[in-house]
Amino acid sequence: MPSTDAPSTARVREVLAAAVAGLGGEERPGQIQMAEAVARAMASAEHLLVQAGTGTGKSLAYLVPALLHQRRVVVATATLALQHQLVARDIPALLTAAEHVLPASSAGPSGRPSYAVLKGRSNYACLHRIREGVPDDQGVLVELPAGSTGSEVLALRDWAEQEAQSQGLGDRDSAPKHTERVWRQVSVTHRECLGAAKCPFGQECFAERARERAIQAQLVVTNHSLLAIDAIEGVPMIPDYDVVVVDEAHELSARVTQAATDELSVPEVERAARRAQRHVQGTEADDLADAAEALRAAFGGCAAGRLDSLPTGLADALVLVRDASRAVLSAFPKDADVEGDAARTQARGAVQDIFKNAERMAANSEADVLWLSERDRGRGGDLLCVAPLQVWGPLRDRLFAEKTVVLTSATLMLGGDFTALATSIGLKPGERVDHSLQTAPPADAEDDEEVLPWRGIDVGSPFDYPRQAILYVARHLPPPGRDGLGAAQLDEIVALVDAAQGRTLGLFSSRRAAEAAAEATRERLPHLTILAQGDAQLPELARLFTEDPHTCLFGTLSLWQGVDVPGDTCQLVIVDRIPFPRPDDPLMSARQRAADAAGGNGFMQVAATHAALLLAQGTGRLIRTTSDRGVVAILDPRLVTARYGNFLRASLPPMWSTTDRDVVLQGLRRLASS
């Protein structure tokens, strides 16, 4: 239904112009087009997919109509980095730059429109745990001695107390340096939380304060996972809203899948049983410990990988764990003393998680994929995992059918259009509205489902890709094999890096391939600095890579999407092979098989779409500003020889392409000497 709360495009243009001028920039055609399209989507209640290249200014383009909308708008990001950028830089700068033309709001500071950031409860320090302690497997958490772990815990406690006194955020992003293990010592999950009504520190609670700020805010910034829990799982996490803008939307399906994935391990069941023993008078906790032993034996009888059907031993063990954990939950005392509430709540929460996961796994639903993952004993042994076979149905039914959704990213068009990505999140190609029309979808749309009209636009990029970048496919190389990089690929990498005199970001399909390339390049080009993922933390590696142009950085998946190095630092991006999912990936292989069974092309719908998205993200590391120049070198000849190569190449920026090795080497040498 069309909304009367949405801003007019004229009003959006006015505020956008004021903001850009106030920030000392210039209006960009793509930015204006996107801002107007977002406003129209809010007004018409049609879903919108916007591909906006790096440098378009898409954050400003959706923030302006979001702040002008008369009802609450949620912005959901995939990464903490973008979330932090929005709340620490982009939104405050916009409010200051356009203050004289923005509507007044009594909720915001100085009468400005208000905004808040909202994260999951475990992202906030827990004052009850810090001040009172909560029993764990070793007893009550006490002051730890000075040392690496102990000093980190003490530093976090001091920081949390300072945050409480100053009414700070108390969230993990603003905390002193720490590890995941240390953070767990000062935080709780939503199941472990006492709740504001029972907790003696409920009035000071950082998570509750964050929720209160969100309730008062016009604009709420959160993440994909919290959005999924709120909208799809039906757990109220976000105050009621009208429109959601999903930034980094190419990751939405993966993040929703991740949020809906559960795990079960023997140590977790044993730990839950030990915690419960302190609060349960009967033998129920002992029965849960016995069930853990049965689960251990069942794991030993299963091979790692996808479980298309539950082996009898594993099915029986899961039923034992399910029933034993249910019995423990029933045996918890209902009238525990106040001082014991925290310990009891934590113990009960641990058992509740075990019950929920075991029940889901024992059901062995056709809507789920179940697999056993091998882990070494130091990491807790084998892990049983369950994930949804698909997420497009829940996204369609519980998000797109209820809210107006704007999705944006630099990589939404795969194979040259929006169909692949739209289908993966629950929007059907037949529902799409022609760009020039403001009418409903075709009359022959299916009668048994609600029609969800959507439109997609590509607002382009400020970069001149044909002039700034070369796409080089090493057609002369043999297709990549299962044994990693061969001699021909290593020779090619060394020749390219030598021509570029460093300045290379190497994106590899495996850690083994990255390390092999690094070793060969160090040996044959000793005058260059070669960094490999694992040599240091990623921020440190990125800093070293940026500081010295005669440096190469080789790594795997986190570099494909997580590195931004504009300028002469990166003039060559090497991709060793098309990043198809591994054939033994349990979830991807199950989805591919399901697509085939439904009459589709599982390879194209799942494997090729996955590869296209990663290729687009990886090649996007090269050109980050209008002055960048360079080469993307793909060492996999299938990009030009295989039938699916056209789909993959159409997903990439429109670079000038060649298979001529000599032309590319000469071009890299010219860049290195300029």
Protein Blocks (a to p, Z undefined) as FASTA:
>chain_A
ZZfkbccfklmmmmmmmmmmmnopacdfklmmmmmmmmmmmmnopacdddddehklpmmm
mmmmmmmpcbdcddddfbfklmmmmmmmmmmmmmmmmmmmmccdfkbghhiacddddddf
klpccfklmmnopadfkopaddddedjklmmmmmmmmmmmmmmmnopnkpaklpccddfk
lmmmmcccfklpnbjklpmklmmomklmmmmmmmmpmbdcddfklmmmmmmnopafbdcd
fbdcdehklmmmmmmmmmmpccddfklmmmmmmmmmmmpmblmlmmmmmmmmmmmmmmmm
pcedddfbacfklmmmmmmmmmmmmmmmmmpcfkbcfklmmmmmmmmmmmmmmmmmmmmm
mnopakbccddddddfknopaadddddfbfklmmmmmmmmmmccddddfblbgghiaklm
mmmnopafklpccfkbccdcdfkbcfkbccdddddddebjfbdfklmpccdddfkbccdd
fkopafklmmmmmmmmmmnnpjiacddfbfklmmmmmmmmmmmmmmbccddehjacfklm
mmmmmmpmkbccdddfklmmmcccehjklmcdcdfbdcddcfklmklmmmmmmmmmnopa
fklmmmmmmmmmmmmmmmmmmpmcfkbgcddddfbfklmmpmklmmmmmmpccddddfbf
klmmmmmmmmmmZZ
